[in-house]
Amino acid sequence: MGQGRHAVWAEIQSMGEDIIVLIGGGDEPHIGCVCIATHYEKRDGKIGSSALSIFNVPGHKDEVIVRRFAEELAKHFQTTVLCAGGVHINDATESDIKLVLENADKLLIVVKRAIEAGNRKE
């Protein structure tokens, strides 16, 4: 999603009812964060929530994107989601970061639709 150094991509894999998503992009895709989110129902019958476990590689700031995907997908599909990835742009400006985050938000919508349709690579 997006173009050039601001592009982000995702690969989706199923593991039973659970979902694995790898996210990369920028000048140097990498693993900077791993997040697992699991959806659970509240005892009082109200709308469920997500429990999270997050591991960040020291010095990396990829949690913003990875966590957003894991939380949103776990809640939407009411399952466990493991998300890993990283987007690195050399000498990134605030404008670069804003574009990457906007593209990641668009990609999240595409990933949801792909999972709903049974597709596993976006």
C-alpha positions as CSV (number, residue, x, y, z in Angstrom):
1,M,0.0,0.0,0.0
2,G,1.5,3.3,-1.0
3,Q,4.5,4.0,-3.3
4,G,8.3,4.0,-3.0
5,R,9.8,4.2,0.4
6,H,6.4,5.0,2.0
7,A,4.9,1.7,0.8
8,V,3.9,-1.0,3.3
9,W,2.9,-4.6,2.7
10,A,1.5,-7.5,4.6
11,E,1.6,-11.3,4.4
12,I,-1.3,-13.2,6.0
13,Q,-1.2,-16.8,7.2
14,S,-3.8,-18.8,9.0
15,M,-3.1,-21.2,11.9
16,G,-6.3,-22.9,12.6
17,E,-8.7,-20.1,13.6
18,D,-5.8,-17.8,14.5
19,I,-4.1,-15.3,12.2
20,I,-0.4,-14.4,11.6
21,V,0.5,-11.2,9.9
22,L,3.9,-10.0,8.8
23,I,4.2,-6.3,8.0
24,G,7.1,-4.7,6.2
25,G,8.0,-1.7,4.1
26,G,10.2,1.4,3.7
27,D,13.8,1.2,2.8
28,E,14.6,-1.7,5.1
29,P,11.8,-4.1,6.1
30,H,12.7,-5.9,9.3
31,I,11.4,-7.4,12.6
32,G,11.3,-4.5,15.1
33,C,8.2,-5.6,17.1
34,V,6.2,-8.7,17.7
35,C,2.7,-8.5,19.2
36,I,0.2,-11.1,20.1
37,A,-3.4,-10.1,20.8
38,T,-6.2,-12.4,21.8
39,H,-9.8,-11.5,21.9
40,Y,-11.9,-12.5,24.9
41,E,-15.5,-12.1,26.1
42,K,-16.2,-10.3,29.3
43,R,-17.9,-12.3,32.0
44,D,-20.8,-9.8,32.2
45,G,-21.6,-10.5,28.5
46,K,-20.6,-7.1,27.3
47,I,-18.4,-6.6,24.2
48,G,-15.1,-8.3,24.6
49,S,-11.6,-6.8,24.7
50,S,-8.1,-7.8,23.7
51,A,-5.2,-8.9,25.8
52,L,-1.7,-8.0,24.5
53,S,1.8,-9.2,24.8
54,I,4.4,-7.0,23.0
55,F,8.1,-7.5,22.4
56,N,10.1,-4.6,20.9
57,V,13.6,-4.9,19.6
58,P,15.6,-2.2,21.6
59,G,15.8,1.0,19.7
60,H,12.9,0.2,17.3
61,K,9.6,2.1,17.1
62,D,7.6,-0.3,15.1
63,E,5.0,-1.0,17.9
64,V,2.7,1.7,16.6
65,I,1.9,-0.2,13.4
66,V,2.3,-3.8,14.6
67,R,0.2,-3.3,17.7
68,R,-2.6,-1.5,15.8
69,F,-2.9,-4.5,13.4
70,A,-2.8,-7.1,16.2
71,E,-5.4,-5.4,18.3
72,E,-7.8,-4.5,15.6
73,L,-7.7,-7.9,13.9
74,A,-8.1,-9.8,17.1
75,K,-11.1,-7.7,18.0
76,H,-12.6,-7.8,14.5
77,F,-12.2,-11.5,14.0
78,Q,-12.5,-12.5,17.7
79,T,-9.4,-14.7,17.6
80,T,-5.8,-14.7,18.5
81,V,-3.5,-12.7,16.2
82,L,0.3,-12.7,16.0
83,C,1.8,-9.7,14.2
84,A,5.4,-9.1,13.5
85,G,7.3,-6.6,11.4
86,G,9.0,-3.3,10.9
87,V,9.1,-0.4,8.5
88,H,12.4,1.5,8.4
89,I,13.0,4.7,6.3
90,N,16.5,6.0,6.2
91,D,16.6,9.6,7.6
92,A,12.8,9.7,8.0
93,T,11.2,13.1,8.4
94,E,7.9,13.7,10.2
95,S,6.2,13.8,6.8
96,D,7.7,10.4,5.9
97,I,6.4,8.9,9.2
98,K,2.9,10.4,8.6
99,L,2.7,8.9,5.1
100,V,3.8,5.5,6.3
101,L,1.2,5.5,9.1
102,E,-1.5,6.6,6.7
103,N,-0.5,3.8,4.3
104,A,-0.5,1.3,7.2
105,D,-4.1,2.4,8.1
106,K,-5.2,1.8,4.5
107,L,-3.4,-1.5,4.5
108,L,-5.2,-2.6,7.6
109,I,-8.5,-2.2,5.9
110,V,-7.2,-4.2,2.9
111,V,-5.9,-6.9,5.2
112,K,-9.3,-7.2,6.9
113,R,-11.1,-7.6,3.6
114,A,-8.5,-10.1,2.4
115,I,-9.0,-12.3,5.5
116,E,-12.8,-12.0,5.2
117,A,-12.5,-13.2,1.5
118,G,-10.1,-16.0,2.4
119,N,-7.1,-14.4,0.7
120,R,-3.8,-14.8,2.6
121,K,-1.4,-12.4,0.9
122,E,-1.7,-8.6,0.4
